[in-house]
Amino acid sequence: MKIAIYIRVSTEEQAKEGYSLTTQREHLENYAKREGHDIFRVYSDDGISGYSERRPALQALLQDAKLRRFDLVIVYKIDRFSRNLKDLLNLVDELSNSSVGFKSATEPFDTTTSAGKLMFQQLGSFAEFERNRLAERVMPGMIKGVQLGNWQGARYSPFGYNYNKAAKVLEINSEQAPIVKMIFEMAIADKPVRYIHEYLTKKGYR
């Protein structure tokens, strides 16, 4: 059987034992070898939350599934595929519509039976529950960080600023600051966003 391997790790899981991309890949490749499967491709999303479907490797996997390039998708655990129960069920249903199966290498279930479907949904519920617990633990820390004036954005600072990791604050980028001021001046002068974008593009600002 030709299979696709999907592995994922989010930023907060990078340091957790057993969740590294290398560990997942080695386990699944060994699993495929034991089962006599041929690996079509390993799809890997690094540093992306399982709560989002906007994952490059996941989208590539779904596109290849529609083209019937493999027969089965295997994951280390189902929460690698999605931590949202509704999204998880929709993703597996989308694979099923393309006649592609779905299997976890560490959680035995068979979605072709009623009991197996129930177990699959329960596992999905636990994955979503754990994601919600994580959010509950992280949110108080983020609120405290905001109160202290710390930057709570993504890994990339906004244009016009540099991120001081030690102080956890944004600092003005002296080279980009004039461009930011120019953008605001044009906006205050009621220049349309499209006009501002085209002007900046012509000037070579990205």
mmCIF file of the C-alpha atoms, coordinates in Angstrom:
data_MODEL
# 
_entry.id   MODEL 
# 
loop_
_atom_site.group_PDB 
_atom_site.id 
_atom_site.type_symbol 
_atom_site.label_atom_id 
_atom_site.label_alt_id 
_atom_site.label_comp_id 
_atom_site.label_asym_id 
_atom_site.label_entity_id 
_atom_site.label_seq_id 
_atom_site.pdbx_PDB_ins_code 
_atom_site.Cartn_x 
_atom_site.Cartn_y 
_atom_site.Cartn_z 
_atom_site.occupancy 
_atom_site.B_iso_or_equiv 
_atom_site.pdbx_formal_charge 
_atom_site.auth_seq_id 
_atom_site.auth_comp_id 
_atom_site.auth_asym_id 
_atom_site.auth_atom_id 
_atom_site.pdbx_PDB_model_num 
ATOM 1   C CA . MET A 1 1   ? 0.000   0.000  0.000  1.00 0.00 ? 1   MET A CA 1 
ATOM 2   C CA . LYS A 1 2   ? 1.239   3.477  -0.854 1.00 0.00 ? 2   LYS A CA 1 
ATOM 3   C CA . ILE A 1 3   ? 1.057   5.820  2.129  1.00 0.00 ? 3   ILE A CA 1 
ATOM 4   C CA . ALA A 1 4   ? 1.598   9.449  3.057  1.00 0.00 ? 4   ALA A CA 1 
ATOM 5   C CA . ILE A 1 5   ? 3.224   10.360 6.360  1.00 0.00 ? 5   ILE A CA 1 
ATOM 6   C CA . TYR A 1 6   ? 2.128   13.563 8.066  1.00 0.00 ? 6   TYR A CA 1 
ATOM 7   C CA . ILE A 1 7   ? 4.126   15.068 10.936 1.00 0.00 ? 7   ILE A CA 1 
ATOM 8   C CA . ARG A 1 8   ? 3.665   18.355 12.786 1.00 0.00 ? 8   ARG A CA 1 
ATOM 9   C CA . VAL A 1 9   ? 5.018   20.213 15.779 1.00 0.00 ? 9   VAL A CA 1 
ATOM 10  C CA . SER A 1 10  ? 3.905   23.607 17.082 1.00 0.00 ? 10  SER A CA 1 
ATOM 11  C CA . THR A 1 11  ? 6.162   26.250 18.583 1.00 0.00 ? 11  THR A CA 1 
ATOM 12  C CA . GLU A 1 12  ? 5.139   25.467 22.174 1.00 0.00 ? 12  GLU A CA 1 
ATOM 13  C CA . GLU A 1 13  ? 5.717   21.741 21.614 1.00 0.00 ? 13  GLU A CA 1 
ATOM 14  C CA . GLN A 1 14  ? 9.252   22.078 20.250 1.00 0.00 ? 14  GLN A CA 1 
ATOM 15  C CA . ALA A 1 15  ? 10.867  21.117 23.550 1.00 0.00 ? 15  ALA A CA 1 
ATOM 16  C CA . LYS A 1 16  ? 8.401   18.418 24.570 1.00 0.00 ? 16  LYS A CA 1 
ATOM 17  C CA . GLU A 1 17  ? 9.807   14.903 24.560 1.00 0.00 ? 17  GLU A CA 1 
ATOM 18  C CA . GLY A 1 18  ? 8.228   12.656 21.962 1.00 0.00 ? 18  GLY A CA 1 
ATOM 19  C CA . TYR A 1 19  ? 6.841   15.440 19.804 1.00 0.00 ? 19  TYR A CA 1 
ATOM 20  C CA . SER A 1 20  ? 9.882   16.411 17.750 1.00 0.00 ? 20  SER A CA 1 
ATOM 21  C CA . LEU A 1 21  ? 9.620   16.078 13.993 1.00 0.00 ? 21  LEU A CA 1 
ATOM 22  C CA . THR A 1 22  ? 12.591  13.711 13.961 1.00 0.00 ? 22  THR A CA 1 
ATOM 23  C CA . THR A 1 23  ? 10.975  11.394 16.519 1.00 0.00 ? 23  THR A CA 1 
ATOM 24  C CA . GLN A 1 24  ? 7.657   11.351 14.658 1.00 0.00 ? 24  GLN A CA 1 
ATOM 25  C CA . ARG A 1 25  ? 9.314   10.724 11.302 1.00 0.00 ? 25  ARG A CA 1 
ATOM 26  C CA . GLU A 1 26  ? 11.536  7.883  12.537 1.00 0.00 ? 26  GLU A CA 1 
ATOM 27  C CA . HIS A 1 27  ? 8.633   6.196  14.315 1.00 0.00 ? 27  HIS A CA 1 
ATOM 28  C CA . LEU A 1 28  ? 6.345   6.405  11.284 1.00 0.00 ? 28  LEU A CA 1 
ATOM 29  C CA . GLU A 1 29  ? 8.990   5.322  8.786  1.00 0.00 ? 29  GLU A CA 1 
ATOM 30  C CA . ASN A 1 30  ? 9.751   2.279  10.937 1.00 0.00 ? 30  ASN A CA 1 
ATOM 31  C CA . TYR A 1 31  ? 6.023   1.610  11.266 1.00 0.00 ? 31  TYR A CA 1 
ATOM 32  C CA . ALA A 1 32  ? 5.582   1.757  7.491  1.00 0.00 ? 32  ALA A CA 1 
ATOM 33  C CA . LYS A 1 33  ? 8.514   -0.615 7.000  1.00 0.00 ? 33  LYS A CA 1 
ATOM 34  C CA . ARG A 1 34  ? 7.083   -3.147 9.472  1.00 0.00 ? 34  ARG A CA 1 
ATOM 35  C CA . GLU A 1 35  ? 3.676   -3.005 7.769  1.00 0.00 ? 35  GLU A CA 1 
ATOM 36  C CA . GLY A 1 36  ? 5.186   -3.332 4.296  1.00 0.00 ? 36  GLY A CA 1 
ATOM 37  C CA . HIS A 1 37  ? 3.954   0.073  3.076  1.00 0.00 ? 37  HIS A CA 1 
ATOM 38  C CA . ASP A 1 38  ? 5.600   2.196  0.402  1.00 0.00 ? 38  ASP A CA 1 
ATOM 39  C CA . ILE A 1 39  ? 6.060   5.821  1.468  1.00 0.00 ? 39  ILE A CA 1 
ATOM 40  C CA . PHE A 1 40  ? 4.949   8.299  -1.202 1.00 0.00 ? 40  PHE A CA 1 
ATOM 41  C CA . ARG A 1 41  ? 6.010   11.403 0.714  1.00 0.00 ? 41  ARG A CA 1 
ATOM 42  C CA . VAL A 1 42  ? 6.564   12.795 4.209  1.00 0.00 ? 42  VAL A CA 1 
ATOM 43  C CA . TYR A 1 43  ? 4.533   15.974 4.740  1.00 0.00 ? 43  TYR A CA 1 
ATOM 44  C CA . SER A 1 44  ? 5.974   18.129 7.523  1.00 0.00 ? 44  SER A CA 1 
ATOM 45  C CA . ASP A 1 45  ? 4.602   21.289 9.166  1.00 0.00 ? 45  ASP A CA 1 
ATOM 46  C CA . ASP A 1 46  ? 7.130   22.838 11.530 1.00 0.00 ? 46  ASP A CA 1 
ATOM 47  C CA . GLY A 1 47  ? 6.125   25.341 14.225 1.00 0.00 ? 47  GLY A CA 1 
ATOM 48  C CA . ILE A 1 48  ? 2.438   25.454 13.239 1.00 0.00 ? 48  ILE A CA 1 
ATOM 49  C CA . SER A 1 49  ? -0.536  24.974 15.547 1.00 0.00 ? 49  SER A CA 1 
ATOM 50  C CA . GLY A 1 50  ? -2.824  21.983 15.048 1.00 0.00 ? 50  GLY A CA 1 
ATOM 51  C CA . TYR A 1 51  ? -5.746  24.326 15.649 1.00 0.00 ? 51  TYR A CA 1 
ATOM 52  C CA . SER A 1 52  ? -5.294  25.836 12.190 1.00 0.00 ? 52  SER A CA 1 
ATOM 53  C CA . GLU A 1 53  ? -5.908  24.269 8.791  1.00 0.00 ? 53  GLU A CA 1 
ATOM 54  C CA . ARG A 1 54  ? -3.694  26.889 7.128  1.00 0.00 ? 54  ARG A CA 1 
ATOM 55  C CA . ARG A 1 55  ? -0.694  24.609 7.047  1.00 0.00 ? 55  ARG A CA 1 
ATOM 56  C CA . PRO A 1 56  ? 1.350   24.347 3.826  1.00 0.00 ? 56  PRO A CA 1 
ATOM 57  C CA . ALA A 1 57  ? 2.177   20.654 4.153  1.00 0.00 ? 57  ALA A CA 1 
ATOM 58  C CA . LEU A 1 58  ? -1.392  19.752 5.154  1.00 0.00 ? 58  LEU A CA 1 
ATOM 59  C CA . GLN A 1 59  ? -2.816  21.578 2.137  1.00 0.00 ? 59  GLN A CA 1 
ATOM 60  C CA . ALA A 1 60  ? -0.306  19.846 -0.145 1.00 0.00 ? 60  ALA A CA 1 
ATOM 61  C CA . LEU A 1 61  ? -1.324  16.497 1.363  1.00 0.00 ? 61  LEU A CA 1 
ATOM 62  C CA . LEU A 1 62  ? -5.015  17.153 0.757  1.00 0.00 ? 62  LEU A CA 1 
ATOM 63  C CA . GLN A 1 63  ? -4.309  18.183 -2.840 1.00 0.00 ? 63  GLN A CA 1 
ATOM 64  C CA . ASP A 1 64  ? -2.309  15.010 -3.492 1.00 0.00 ? 64  ASP A CA 1 
ATOM 65  C CA . ALA A 1 65  ? -5.070  12.970 -1.837 1.00 0.00 ? 65  ALA A CA 1 
ATOM 66  C CA . LYS A 1 66  ? -7.572  14.323 -4.373 1.00 0.00 ? 66  LYS A CA 1 
ATOM 67  C CA . LEU A 1 67  ? -5.219  13.133 -7.113 1.00 0.00 ? 67  LEU A CA 1 
ATOM 68  C CA . ARG A 1 68  ? -5.143  9.650  -5.490 1.00 0.00 ? 68  ARG A CA 1 
ATOM 69  C CA . ARG A 1 69  ? -1.374  9.659  -5.180 1.00 0.00 ? 69  ARG A CA 1 
ATOM 70  C CA . PHE A 1 70  ? -1.544  7.473  -2.064 1.00 0.00 ? 70  PHE A CA 1 
ATOM 71  C CA . ASP A 1 71  ? -4.030  5.188  -0.317 1.00 0.00 ? 71  ASP A CA 1 
ATOM 72  C CA . LEU A 1 72  ? -3.498  5.934  3.361  1.00 0.00 ? 72  LEU A CA 1 
ATOM 73  C CA . VAL A 1 73  ? -2.373  8.789  5.612  1.00 0.00 ? 73  VAL A CA 1 
ATOM 74  C CA . ILE A 1 74  ? -0.630  7.834  8.840  1.00 0.00 ? 74  ILE A CA 1 
ATOM 75  C CA . VAL A 1 75  ? 0.196   10.122 11.759 1.00 0.00 ? 75  VAL A CA 1 
ATOM 76  C CA . TYR A 1 76  ? 2.024   9.651  15.059 1.00 0.00 ? 76  TYR A CA 1 
ATOM 77  C CA . LYS A 1 77  ? -1.076  10.751 17.016 1.00 0.00 ? 77  LYS A CA 1 
ATOM 78  C CA . ILE A 1 78  ? -4.333  12.210 15.745 1.00 0.00 ? 78  ILE A CA 1 
ATOM 79  C CA . ASP A 1 79  ? -3.629  15.528 17.487 1.00 0.00 ? 79  ASP A CA 1 
ATOM 80  C CA . ARG A 1 80  ? -0.741  15.910 15.013 1.00 0.00 ? 80  ARG A CA 1 
ATOM 81  C CA . PHE A 1 81  ? -3.407  16.128 12.286 1.00 0.00 ? 81  PHE A CA 1 
ATOM 82  C CA . SER A 1 82  ? -5.752  18.478 14.151 1.00 0.00 ? 82  SER A CA 1 
ATOM 83  C CA . ARG A 1 83  ? -6.581  19.551 17.698 1.00 0.00 ? 83  ARG A CA 1 
ATOM 84  C CA . ASN A 1 84  ? -10.052 20.749 16.737 1.00 0.00 ? 84  ASN A CA 1 
ATOM 85  C CA . LEU A 1 85  ? -12.625 17.939 16.710 1.00 0.00 ? 85  LEU A CA 1 
ATOM 86  C CA . LYS A 1 86  ? -14.806 19.464 13.995 1.00 0.00 ? 86  LYS A CA 1 
ATOM 87  C CA . ASP A 1 87  ? -11.804 20.139 11.734 1.00 0.00 ? 87  ASP A CA 1 
ATOM 88  C CA . LEU A 1 88  ? -10.406 16.670 12.425 1.00 0.00 ? 88  LEU A CA 1 
ATOM 89  C CA . LEU A 1 89  ? -13.647 14.969 11.391 1.00 0.00 ? 89  LEU A CA 1 
ATOM 90  C CA . ASN A 1 90  ? -13.935 17.179 8.302  1.00 0.00 ? 90  ASN A CA 1 
ATOM 91  C CA . LEU A 1 91  ? -10.344 16.430 7.262  1.00 0.00 ? 91  LEU A CA 1 
ATOM 92  C CA . VAL A 1 92  ? -10.785 12.679 7.648  1.00 0.00 ? 92  VAL A CA 1 
ATOM 93  C CA . ASP A 1 93  ? -14.108 12.897 5.766  1.00 0.00 ? 93  ASP A CA 1 
ATOM 94  C CA . GLU A 1 94  ? -12.367 14.800 2.964  1.00 0.00 ? 94  GLU A CA 1 
ATOM 95  C CA . LEU A 1 95  ? -9.764  12.046 2.725  1.00 0.00 ? 95  LEU A CA 1 
ATOM 96  C CA . SER A 1 96  ? -12.504 9.422  2.727  1.00 0.00 ? 96  SER A CA 1 
ATOM 97  C CA . ASN A 1 97  ? -14.236 11.155 -0.196 1.00 0.00 ? 97  ASN A CA 1 
ATOM 98  C CA . SER A 1 98  ? -10.991 10.671 -2.131 1.00 0.00 ? 98  SER A CA 1 
ATOM 99  C CA . SER A 1 99  ? -10.896 7.001  -1.074 1.00 0.00 ? 99  SER A CA 1 
ATOM 100 C CA . VAL A 1 100 ? -7.891  7.676  1.165  1.00 0.00 ? 100 VAL A CA 1 
ATOM 101 C CA . GLY A 1 101 ? -7.757  6.114  4.625  1.00 0.00 ? 101 GLY A CA 1 
ATOM 102 C CA . PHE A 1 102 ? -6.497  7.657  7.852  1.00 0.00 ? 102 PHE A CA 1 
ATOM 103 C CA . LYS A 1 103 ? -4.625  5.947  10.669 1.00 0.00 ? 103 LYS A CA 1 
ATOM 104 C CA . SER A 1 104 ? -2.731  6.785  13.835 1.00 0.00 ? 104 SER A CA 1 
ATOM 105 C CA . ALA A 1 105 ? 0.344   4.652  14.456 1.00 0.00 ? 105 ALA A CA 1 
ATOM 106 C CA . THR A 1 106 ? 0.010   4.876  18.250 1.00 0.00 ? 106 THR A CA 1 
ATOM 107 C CA . GLU A 1 107 ? -3.784  4.911  18.715 1.00 0.00 ? 107 GLU A CA 1 
ATOM 108 C CA . PRO A 1 108 ? -5.503  1.814  17.312 1.00 0.00 ? 108 PRO A CA 1 
ATOM 109 C CA . PHE A 1 109 ? -8.932  2.457  15.799 1.00 0.00 ? 109 PHE A CA 1 
ATOM 110 C CA . ASP A 1 110 ? -10.870 1.435  12.695 1.00 0.00 ? 110 ASP A CA 1 
ATOM 111 C CA . THR A 1 111 ? -13.126 4.106  11.214 1.00 0.00 ? 111 THR A CA 1 
ATOM 112 C CA . THR A 1 112 ? -14.979 1.534  9.122  1.00 0.00 ? 112 THR A CA 1 
ATOM 113 C CA . THR A 1 113 ? -16.879 0.263  12.180 1.00 0.00 ? 113 THR A CA 1 
ATOM 114 C CA . SER A 1 114 ? -19.374 2.012  14.467 1.00 0.00 ? 114 SER A CA 1 
ATOM 115 C CA . ALA A 1 115 ? -17.265 1.299  17.562 1.00 0.00 ? 115 ALA A CA 1 
ATOM 116 C CA . GLY A 1 116 ? -14.152 2.505  15.766 1.00 0.00 ? 116 GLY A CA 1 
ATOM 117 C CA . LYS A 1 117 ? -15.830 5.755  14.719 1.00 0.00 ? 117 LYS A CA 1 
ATOM 118 C CA . LEU A 1 118 ? -16.922 6.368  18.311 1.00 0.00 ? 118 LEU A CA 1 
ATOM 119 C CA . MET A 1 119 ? -13.386 5.788  19.583 1.00 0.00 ? 119 MET A CA 1 
ATOM 120 C CA . PHE A 1 120 ? -12.003 8.069  16.881 1.00 0.00 ? 120 PHE A CA 1 
ATOM 121 C CA . GLN A 1 121 ? -14.386 10.867 17.906 1.00 0.00 ? 121 GLN A CA 1 
ATOM 122 C CA . GLN A 1 122 ? -13.470 10.394 21.575 1.00 0.00 ? 122 GLN A CA 1 
ATOM 123 C CA . LEU A 1 123 ? -9.767  10.656 20.769 1.00 0.00 ? 123 LEU A CA 1 
ATOM 124 C CA . GLY A 1 124 ? -10.510 13.805 18.780 1.00 0.00 ? 124 GLY A CA 1 
ATOM 125 C CA . SER A 1 125 ? -12.433 15.232 21.735 1.00 0.00 ? 125 SER A CA 1 
ATOM 126 C CA . PHE A 1 126 ? -9.464  14.630 24.046 1.00 0.00 ? 126 PHE A CA 1 
ATOM 127 C CA . ALA A 1 127 ? -7.145  16.337 21.540 1.00 0.00 ? 127 ALA A CA 1 
ATOM 128 C CA . GLU A 1 128 ? -9.402  19.397 21.481 1.00 0.00 ? 128 GLU A CA 1 
ATOM 129 C CA . PHE A 1 129 ? -9.712  19.332 25.282 1.00 0.00 ? 129 PHE A CA 1 
ATOM 130 C CA . GLU A 1 130 ? -5.931  19.378 25.679 1.00 0.00 ? 130 GLU A CA 1 
ATOM 131 C CA . ARG A 1 131 ? -5.667  22.293 23.217 1.00 0.00 ? 131 ARG A CA 1 
ATOM 132 C CA . ASN A 1 132 ? -8.243  24.258 25.233 1.00 0.00 ? 132 ASN A CA 1 
ATOM 133 C CA . ARG A 1 133 ? -6.367  23.518 28.481 1.00 0.00 ? 133 ARG A CA 1 
ATOM 134 C CA . LEU A 1 134 ? -3.182  24.796 26.873 1.00 0.00 ? 134 LEU A CA 1 
ATOM 135 C CA . ALA A 1 135 ? -4.953  28.019 25.895 1.00 0.00 ? 135 ALA A CA 1 
ATOM 136 C CA . GLU A 1 136 ? -6.244  28.424 29.458 1.00 0.00 ? 136 GLU A CA 1 
ATOM 137 C CA . ARG A 1 137 ? -2.698  28.092 30.808 1.00 0.00 ? 137 ARG A CA 1 
ATOM 138 C CA . VAL A 1 138 ? -1.166  30.467 28.257 1.00 0.00 ? 138 VAL A CA 1 
ATOM 139 C CA . MET A 1 139 ? -3.797  33.246 28.357 1.00 0.00 ? 139 MET A CA 1 
ATOM 140 C CA . PRO A 1 140 ? -3.131  34.481 31.934 1.00 0.00 ? 140 PRO A CA 1 
ATOM 141 C CA . GLY A 1 141 ? 0.570   34.788 31.096 1.00 0.00 ? 141 GLY A CA 1 
ATOM 142 C CA . MET A 1 142 ? -0.223  36.770 27.944 1.00 0.00 ? 142 MET A CA 1 
ATOM 143 C CA . ILE A 1 143 ? -2.522  39.135 29.871 1.00 0.00 ? 143 ILE A CA 1 
ATOM 144 C CA . LYS A 1 144 ? 0.200   39.721 32.468 1.00 0.00 ? 144 LYS A CA 1 
ATOM 145 C CA . GLY A 1 145 ? 2.679   40.346 29.661 1.00 0.00 ? 145 GLY A CA 1 
ATOM 146 C CA . VAL A 1 146 ? 0.413   42.995 28.139 1.00 0.00 ? 146 VAL A CA 1 
ATOM 147 C CA . GLN A 1 147 ? 0.065   44.685 31.541 1.00 0.00 ? 147 GLN A CA 1 
ATOM 148 C CA . LEU A 1 148 ? 3.879   44.821 31.758 1.00 0.00 ? 148 LEU A CA 1 
ATOM 149 C CA . GLY A 1 149 ? 4.081   46.304 28.269 1.00 0.00 ? 149 GLY A CA 1 
ATOM 150 C CA . ASN A 1 150 ? 5.615   43.222 26.658 1.00 0.00 ? 150 ASN A CA 1 
ATOM 151 C CA . TRP A 1 151 ? 5.157   42.452 22.960 1.00 0.00 ? 151 TRP A CA 1 
ATOM 152 C CA . GLN A 1 152 ? 2.619   39.622 22.508 1.00 0.00 ? 152 GLN A CA 1 
ATOM 153 C CA . GLY A 1 153 ? 2.750   39.325 18.742 1.00 0.00 ? 153 GLY A CA 1 
ATOM 154 C CA . ALA A 1 154 ? 4.048   36.628 16.431 1.00 0.00 ? 154 ALA A CA 1 
ATOM 155 C CA . ARG A 1 155 ? 7.680   35.652 15.877 1.00 0.00 ? 155 ARG A CA 1 
ATOM 156 C CA . TYR A 1 156 ? 8.083   38.555 13.422 1.00 0.00 ? 156 TYR A CA 1 
ATOM 157 C CA . SER A 1 157 ? 7.916   42.166 14.612 1.00 0.00 ? 157 SER A CA 1 
ATOM 158 C CA . PRO A 1 158 ? 5.810   44.634 12.597 1.00 0.00 ? 158 PRO A CA 1 
ATOM 159 C CA . PHE A 1 159 ? 7.436   46.815 9.951  1.00 0.00 ? 159 PHE A CA 1 
ATOM 160 C CA . GLY A 1 160 ? 9.179   49.778 11.554 1.00 0.00 ? 160 GLY A CA 1 
ATOM 161 C CA . TYR A 1 161 ? 10.150  47.940 14.717 1.00 0.00 ? 161 TYR A CA 1 
ATOM 162 C CA . ASN A 1 162 ? 12.743  45.509 16.050 1.00 0.00 ? 162 ASN A CA 1 
ATOM 163 C CA . TYR A 1 163 ? 11.986  42.997 18.775 1.00 0.00 ? 163 TYR A CA 1 
ATOM 164 C CA . ASN A 1 164 ? 14.206  43.172 21.839 1.00 0.00 ? 164 ASN A CA 1 
ATOM 165 C CA . LYS A 1 165 ? 13.943  39.585 23.016 1.00 0.00 ? 165 LYS A CA 1 
ATOM 166 C CA . ALA A 1 166 ? 15.684  40.199 26.343 1.00 0.00 ? 166 ALA A CA 1 
ATOM 167 C CA . ALA A 1 167 ? 13.358  43.054 27.319 1.00 0.00 ? 167 ALA A CA 1 
ATOM 168 C CA . LYS A 1 168 ? 10.351  41.548 25.488 1.00 0.00 ? 168 LYS A CA 1 
ATOM 169 C CA . VAL A 1 169 ? 9.465   44.885 23.925 1.00 0.00 ? 169 VAL A CA 1 
ATOM 170 C CA . LEU A 1 170 ? 9.344   46.453 20.471 1.00 0.00 ? 170 LEU A CA 1 
ATOM 171 C CA . GLU A 1 171 ? 11.925  49.107 19.646 1.00 0.00 ? 171 GLU A CA 1 
ATOM 172 C CA . ILE A 1 172 ? 11.703  51.592 16.797 1.00 0.00 ? 172 ILE A CA 1 
ATOM 173 C CA . ASN A 1 173 ? 13.763  50.741 13.712 1.00 0.00 ? 173 ASN A CA 1 
ATOM 174 C CA . SER A 1 174 ? 15.416  54.049 12.833 1.00 0.00 ? 174 SER A CA 1 
ATOM 175 C CA . GLU A 1 175 ? 15.804  53.139 9.137  1.00 0.00 ? 175 GLU A CA 1 
ATOM 176 C CA . GLN A 1 176 ? 12.178  52.103 8.653  1.00 0.00 ? 176 GLN A CA 1 
ATOM 177 C CA . ALA A 1 177 ? 10.586  54.720 10.940 1.00 0.00 ? 177 ALA A CA 1 
ATOM 178 C CA . PRO A 1 178 ? 10.488  57.481 8.252  1.00 0.00 ? 178 PRO A CA 1 
ATOM 179 C CA . ILE A 1 179 ? 8.632   55.116 5.924  1.00 0.00 ? 179 ILE A CA 1 
ATOM 180 C CA . VAL A 1 180 ? 6.048   54.360 8.630  1.00 0.00 ? 180 VAL A CA 1 
ATOM 181 C CA . LYS A 1 181 ? 5.557   58.099 9.238  1.00 0.00 ? 181 LYS A CA 1 
ATOM 182 C CA . MET A 1 182 ? 5.114   58.637 5.509  1.00 0.00 ? 182 MET A CA 1 
ATOM 183 C CA . ILE A 1 183 ? 2.448   55.921 5.371  1.00 0.00 ? 183 ILE A CA 1 
ATOM 184 C CA . PHE A 1 184 ? 0.542   57.546 8.242  1.00 0.00 ? 184 PHE A CA 1 
ATOM 185 C CA . GLU A 1 185 ? 0.816   60.994 6.646  1.00 0.00 ? 185 GLU A CA 1 
ATOM 186 C CA . MET A 1 186 ? -0.675  59.690 3.391  1.00 0.00 ? 186 MET A CA 1 
ATOM 187 C CA . ALA A 1 187 ? -3.422  57.876 5.307  1.00 0.00 ? 187 ALA A CA 1 
ATOM 188 C CA . ILE A 1 188 ? -4.293  61.031 7.265  1.00 0.00 ? 188 ILE A CA 1 
ATOM 189 C CA . ALA A 1 189 ? -4.427  62.862 3.926  1.00 0.00 ? 189 ALA A CA 1 
ATOM 190 C CA . ASP A 1 190 ? -7.161  60.378 2.879  1.00 0.00 ? 190 ASP A CA 1 
ATOM 191 C CA . LYS A 1 191 ? -5.000  58.605 0.312  1.00 0.00 ? 191 LYS A CA 1 
ATOM 192 C CA . PRO A 1 192 ? -6.574  55.199 -0.547 1.00 0.00 ? 192 PRO A CA 1 
ATOM 193 C CA . VAL A 1 193 ? -4.760  52.070 0.646  1.00 0.00 ? 193 VAL A CA 1 
ATOM 194 C CA . ARG A 1 194 ? -4.282  50.978 -2.959 1.00 0.00 ? 194 ARG A CA 1 
ATOM 195 C CA . TYR A 1 195 ? -2.604  54.305 -3.796 1.00 0.00 ? 195 TYR A CA 1 
ATOM 196 C CA . ILE A 1 196 ? -0.280  54.006 -0.776 1.00 0.00 ? 196 ILE A CA 1 
ATOM 197 C CA . HIS A 1 197 ? 0.591   50.417 -1.719 1.00 0.00 ? 197 HIS A CA 1 
ATOM 198 C CA . GLU A 1 198 ? 1.383   51.315 -5.331 1.00 0.00 ? 198 GLU A CA 1 
ATOM 199 C CA . TYR A 1 199 ? 3.457   54.325 -4.257 1.00 0.00 ? 199 TYR A CA 1 
ATOM 200 C CA . LEU A 1 200 ? 5.523   52.241 -1.845 1.00 0.00 ? 200 LEU A CA 1 
ATOM 201 C CA . THR A 1 201 ? 6.010   49.496 -4.439 1.00 0.00 ? 201 THR A CA 1 
ATOM 202 C CA . LYS A 1 202 ? 7.296   52.016 -7.026 1.00 0.00 ? 202 LYS A CA 1 
ATOM 203 C CA . LYS A 1 203 ? 9.716   53.371 -4.436 1.00 0.00 ? 203 LYS A CA 1 
ATOM 204 C CA . GLY A 1 204 ? 11.014  49.864 -3.809 1.00 0.00 ? 204 GLY A CA 1 
ATOM 205 C CA . TYR A 1 205 ? 9.676   49.544 -0.258 1.00 0.00 ? 205 TYR A CA 1 
ATOM 206 C CA . ARG A 1 206 ? 8.462   46.092 0.698  1.00 0.00 ? 206 ARG A CA 1 
# 
